[in-house]
């Protein structure tokens, strides 16, 4: 099932042109969309739909619309982060230029709305209302993330809310969309959205943990990158709260350092995390959100074994 859905999604993405002229406006979109990725969000759309109906090929274009929106956010996020690489390849603003990346992202979002226009009249208002709320929240989350870079103190609650908005609500919308398209009961739509939001928070917290503790060969990016950049993750927030005495001073010293050896910083901060029990604390918080998600999924009046299995496979990943 999963392999078949992935093939449908990839085929749909390959067949999308988004537009033709000027080529320099539309080529960056096709370039980014074809860089690959897990296709998690469109997969969740199709899995939610399949709980109620089997003709998933009917809704693959709407699943692809969600993936297009996700990639629009990546295109603009990369500009704001000045990121040189995306999935191991040059980011759009590096391969072309910043102005082109901004415009390509803008028209990409417009095309997402075009992709939703073929919805039935009875569904289009509900879908667009849910999508617009999700899209606005993703932008809010990104703004909070940028503001946290300059903020001296970020609380756990603030961080969780930021990742809920920036990352998790789109997973929730993906599942909700599949349910709406399949005419699922409203209670199931709500439960599936809550499931997506909770597992989305859990996934981001797990990414935070893997960034520090993953096997470099499996992780696919630099381990310790969050430590090097002083990113205010759940791990750092809790370490600042828990560290005392010399450990507190050392942690604050590394955070304040302008020039440092990256390997030494990662090693030193990781040792402080270990000393104050951060890995166990993070694992407990991750489990809390995954458990909340599966509790929501248990309220869905359908056989959810495929979604549960798919999610558990993602949870078990080490990269």
Secondary structure, DSSP 8 states (H G I E B T S, - for coil): -HHHHHHHHHHHHHH-----SSHHHHHHHHHHHTT----HHHHHHHHHHHTT-S-GGGGHHHHHHHHHHHHHHHHHHHHHHT-SEETTEE-HHHHS-HHHHHHHHHHHHHHHHHHHTTS-HHHHHHHHHHHHHHHHHHHHHHHHHHHHHH-S---HHHHHHHHIIIIIHHHHHHHHHHHHHTT--HHHHHHHHHHHHHHHHHHHHHHHHHHHHS-HHHHSS-TTHHHHTT---HHHHHHHHH--HHHHHHHHHHHH-SS--HHHHHHHHHHHHHHTTHHHHHHHHHHHHHHHHHHHHHTSSS--HHHHHHHHHHHT---
